[in-house]
Amino acid sequence: MLEAYCFPRSALPGESLPLHVSTDAGTFDVEVAREGAERTVVWRATGIAADAHATPSNAAESGCGWPAALEIPVGEDWRSGYYAVTIT
């Protein structure tokens, strides 16, 4: 099992974006890519430690409340746009 979410869902250059993860695998890898006419990978990390967390029954209304497994640093050179976060 591997589930994740970013919250907040957006950030400005120079800020960081918390990635909240629940997994029974122990570790995971993450890739951030800007989607557009060309897909451009802007950040990667491997072997990030994480634990499994229960999903509350009211998660749709109140969120999961999982701790952040890592903070994704938003580069000063990241252009405005849609960025996809892929976890494996």
C-alpha positions in Angstrom: 0.0 0.0 0.0 1.3 3.4 -0.9 -0.9 6.6 -0.6 0.1 10.2 -0.5 -1.1 13.8 -0.7 0.4 17.3 -0.8 -1.0 19.9 1.5 -1.2 22.7 0.9 -1.6 22.0 -2.8 0.4 24.9 -4.1 3.6 26.8 -3.1 5.6 29.7 -4.3 9.3 29.5 -5.5 11.6 29.3 -2.5 8.9 27.6 -0.3 8.5 24.0 0.5 5.6 21.7 0.0 4.9 19.0 2.6 4.2 15.5 1.2 2.2 13.3 3.5 2.6 9.6 2.9 1.3 6.3 4.2 3.0 3.1 3.1 3.7 -0.4 4.4 6.8 -0.6 2.2 9.0 1.3 4.6 10.5 3.6 2.0 9.4 5.2 -1.2 10.8 7.3 -4.1 9.3 10.6 -5.4 9.6 12.5 -8.6 8.2 16.0 -9.3 7.7 17.0 -13.0 6.2 20.0 -14.7 3.5 18.9 -17.1 3.0 20.8 -20.4 4.0 20.6 -24.0 7.1 18.8 -22.6 7.3 16.9 -19.3 10.2 18.2 -17.3 11.5 16.5 -14.2 12.5 19.2 -11.6 13.2 17.2 -8.5 13.8 13.6 -7.3 14.4 11.7 -4.1 14.9 8.0 -3.3 14.7 5.8 -0.2 12.5 8.2 1.8 11.4 6.5 5.1 7.6 6.4 5.9 5.2 4.5 8.0 1.7 3.2 7.5 -1.1 5.4 8.9 -4.8 4.7 9.3 -7.2 6.7 7.1 -9.8 8.3 9.3 -13.5 7.7 8.3 -14.0 11.5 7.8 -10.9 12.0 5.7 -12.9 13.4 2.8 -14.1 16.3 5.0 -11.2 16.8 7.4 -8.1 15.3 5.7 -6.1 12.3 6.9 -3.9 14.2 9.4 -0.8 12.2 8.5 2.6 13.7 9.4 4.7 15.0 6.5 7.2 12.4 5.3 9.3 15.0 3.6 9.2 18.6 2.4 9.7 19.1 -1.3 11.7 22.3 -1.9 10.2 24.5 -4.6 13.0 25.8 -6.7 13.4 29.5 -7.5 13.5 28.5 -11.2 10.3 26.5 -11.2 7.9 28.3 -13.6 4.2 28.7 -12.9 2.3 25.7 -14.0 1.0 22.2 -13.1 3.5 19.9 -11.4 2.8 16.2 -11.0 4.2 14.4 -7.9 4.8 10.6 -8.6 5.5 8.3 -5.7 6.8 4.7 -6.2 
